[in-house]
Amino acid sequence: MSCLFNSLGRLLGQSGATVRAALVHYTATHLDATHQGMPVRDWIRWQDEGGHGRHEQAQQGNKWNRN
C-alpha cells in the first residue's frame, strides 16, 4: 500500500485500502467529471501515458508501477 493512501486513510479515519478503493471507484464512475479543467478520463490518460485501463488495473491490484 502506498504511503499516500495510508496517510490519507489515517487523516480520514479509514484504512489505506479503503481510501484507494474509493478513489478507484470514483475515477471509474466519474470519467466525464472535470479535474484541473479536463475530463477525468483525459487527466488519467495524461498522467498515465497509456489510458485509464492500465491505471485502474494497477490501483485495483495494489500494483502501483511506473515503468
Secondary structure as UniProt FT lines:
FT   HELIX           3..12
FT   HELIX           16..29
FT   TURN            31..32
FT   STRAND          34..35
FT   TURN            36..37
FT   STRAND          38..39
FT   HELIX           40..48
FT   HELIX           52..60
FT   TURN            61..62
//
